[in-house]
Amino acid sequence: MATTHIERTYYEAELGESVAQMPLCGPLKVDVCVVGGGFTGLGAALALAKKGAQVALIEAGSIGHAASGRNGGQLHSGYVPSQTMLTRWLGADHARALWDLAEAAKQLVRDLIDEHGIDCGLKNGLVIAADDRAAARTLASETDDLRTRYGYTQAKMLSDSETAALLGTDIYPVARLDMGGGHLQPLALARGLAAAAQARGVRIFEHTCAKSLETSPARVRVSCAGGTLEADKVIIACDVGAGRLVPALAPFVLEVESFIAVTSVLPAELAARVLPSDVAVADTRHVLDYYRKTMDGRLLFGGRASYFAVPENVREVVRPRIEHVFPMLKGIALSHAWSGAVGVSRTGMPHLGRIGERVLFGHGYSGHGVALANLGGALLAEALMGQNERFDVLAAVRARPFARAAWARRLLIPAGLFWYRLCDLV
């Protein structure tokens, strides 16, 4: 999620300023250069450093300043397309291999937090709430498919009364409770991964934007404003920014604006009624709502509701959705609000691949990046070291480009999201 609204996020306010890393100055030679300081880049750099590689990571802003540190913090099972859809598209065997990877992604996040002692408030429990009866039927069918085909027993359907009791709202007919999912403070996770990577020798350069990439038979040269990096291999992990560095990647990911607002600390009587359970929630609409409680008792609420420009007042974009779901919060003060651009692929699946022999890339997590971007970093590191089995499972999912021309892609964003909003109103 690339930063497009400059207001400080709740996450930054909660954690305070990080220790700034100096920008790159002058030439540097390393084994691997990682471009991007989000979950994918940090995960790849950390995994490579553990194997003894000399790694430099460059980030155009600060660590986690884009998607990885500005999202809703939800840890999802699976992918944007359901396993039922993936089976129809890719076949049972490939769909099963993808499910196993998605399960490994959630476990990887939990393992990284445990191994490196990262304090990011990880909690179990994610609810997928059906927005209407048709969505309820689909959700129930997919939940049954997960149990019978994949043996996944951590998810169960809730009745209307159970859903209302768990969430504190009666707008959903049914929901699925997935105790294999969860939520966390994403910027804290990103900063914790950066600290772990540095402790293992990764050199991190902030405010260092990659300007160009030149490959030769022997090396790859990454040019930045303040210097150059020469490396045996390069990993491009800058999500929506990948197309600016490698134009051939631009048609495969779109920037979709997302908006998040955080309330003031809820009074005790409201805290007992609004999301009384400690779970995160996402609904089934195309232009979805997603929300959870923070550690200090606020409601963090996100949604995508503006398609043509970033509004000056993000609070008033999100407020109507908060008050729709929780009418008792009408007029409540919103302490923080921000926006950013989610990297969305046309298929809804992560896009991993190679450019020649020395450059690998991963992006397009389409809103499931807390789990899948961390997995993407691990798979890119494995592939770079010649272990291609897991990487190839995702790389074999054929990416579908959006329009080739940049002007056409700019038109697709508002047109596509407007269509999805119309679908949600039906």
Secondary structure, DSSP 8 states (H G I E B T S, - for coil): -EE---S--HHHHHH----------EEEEEEEEEE--SHHHHHHHHHHHHTT--EEEE-SSSTT-SHHHHS--EE-SS-SS-HHHHHHHH-HHHHHHHHHHHHHHHHHHHHHHHHHT--S--EEEEEEE-SSHHHHHHHHHHHHHHHHHH---SEEEE-HHHHHHHHS----S-EEEEEEEEE--HHHHHHHHHHHHHHTT-EEESS--EEEEEE-SS-EEEEETTEEEEEEEEEE--GGGHHHHSGGGGGG-EEEEEEEEEES---HHHHTTSS-SS-EEEESSSS-EEEEE-TTS-EEEEE----SS--S-HHHHHHHHHHHH-GGGTT--EEEEEEEEEEE-SSSS-EEEEETTTEEEEE--TT-HHHHHHHHHHHHHHHHTT--HHHHHHHTS------SSHHHHHHHHHHHHHHHHHHHH-
